[in-house]
Amino acid sequence: MVAWDAAAALLGMAVAADGTGALRVSKRPVRDAGFVPVRLGGLDESGAMEPGGVLFGYFSTAAGLRAVAGPAG
């Protein structure tokens, strides 16, 4: 029997921020909305979640987002 990991089943949402304060602020509404924040790095590495990026409109678990984002995730 496989154990169910509810946290692993939650949808992830990509976030990017420069600095720990900005990251903390950007993660809060993501968690409040019921998603798992997935840090992609700084703002210069946020292209994957912008229109035309591989994560734009992509819905997955946090692990799935990290896999698609590659090294940035």
Secondary structure, 3 states (H helix, E strand, C coil): CCCCCHHHHCEEEEEECCCHHHHHHHHHHHHHCCCEEEEEECHHHCHHHCCCCCCCCCCCEHHHHHHHHHHHC
